[in-house]
């Protein structure tokens, strides 16, 4: 098997493992406070302590995870993290009370640290072959998240919260199996910089990471609380508002990486943070959940552009210490998310409290956009990501030696040769089509497939097609259909434009 095939297989393993693990983890974060309060009888203080324990353990284990990822096979370290993640889900599924749930929380914190640090370090190894590796990983995480949310919302009424937790444990077990196949070589033992040295070098970039995570975590919690308390929505309706944003996470990163290649990392990061600031400020005056859903989609687009760029910058700055570098990155992300959710909880309140929290998030993002260029320059990373083709397609004009009869220069790539079409957009669209068809089939089984309802469930009033369609899943599927249509038009329009340009 050639190097290209090996790199592609490793990338697919990383994406599958990320999707299988990220989705259940996000569902757990969403369900845990509701389940602990309603079925375990936990007080608000106990629920907060449960969440804080997982965060504290994860924060403490991340430096250890970075050191292990630089010493041992990263796939095996990530597989161990997935196993601990699965044990955490199983612990929640069988716990008789809050006391045992604390053990599950500690296990989940350790598992998350090992899994994500080692997996992101493994993805960082592939940057030399694919500068968009972190964008693809981010898309896989988003895809796993919304698929897990849809499945959990369908099944929670049939198998209860504990059944959903068992499914999460099974998904983590599959992720561990995916990463436990043929292992790669352990990282070479070199004189790698210490955590303190890496931290000093990447300090400006880590500040941006903290700001991004703080804003993302804070805005997400503000939305959750405002939909529940300000608009009095139920669990399924809240999920329907969040679902389109998760779908955007899984469909746009590949396209947004092309934008990074054209505009540069600093510009994309600055524009993404400014756009997020505008959306955060607009949330303060959103009149209804539909407007909030649209603003969340736009905000998710901005975060989908910024976060993979930050991950790639940190990975390149870490050099041979990918494990330690991603450990520091994960710690910064966790720190920002913790501060953001804590501040959002304290600032949120009726009227001015909600608007003040949104304004604070917007101001922080504007400040972040102002220091982007200095932060990227400080870590010494190239402004534009370097693609493998930038090296492989250069012309080599050195003459052949005297032992040959040819004295003409040899060109590896003929500049006059027609440019080959890039198959990536079509390949990505085929992947999106597969997910779309699987999702529509699953929705049709439960009677909530919007295209089938629109075509065969009528007659419907004329405003049914763009206003509220009944069940929240029908509305979520309608938004998904619109996103898929836009994705299709964009993909084939781009391919047609490229063909006309070549001709």
Secondary structure, 3 states (H helix, E strand, C coil): CCHHHHHHHHHHHHHHHHHHHHHHHHHHHHHHHHHHHHHCCCCHHHHHHHHHHHHHHHHHHHHHHHHHHHHCCHHHHHHHHHHHHHHHHHHHHHCCCHHHHHHHHHHHHHHHHHHHHHHHHHHHHHHHCCCCHHHHHHHHHHHHHHHHHHHHHHHHHHHHHHHHHHHHHHHHHHHHHHHCCCCCCCCCCCCCCCHHHHHHHCHHHHHHHHHHHHHHHHHHHHHHHHHHHHCCCCHHHHHHHHHHHHHHHHHHHHHHHHHHHHHCHHHHHHHHHHHHHHHHHHHCCCCCHHHHHHHHHHHHHHHHHHHHHHHHHHHHHHCCCHHHHHHHHHHHHHHHHHHHHHHHHHHCCCCHHHHHHHHHHHHHHHHHHHCHHHHHHHHCCCCCCCCCHHHHCCCCCCCCCCCCCCCCCCCCCCCCCCCCCCCHHHHHHHHHHHHHHHHHHHHHHCCCCHHHHHHHCCCCCHHHHCCCCCCHHHHHHHHHHHHHHHHHHHHHHHHHHHHHHHC
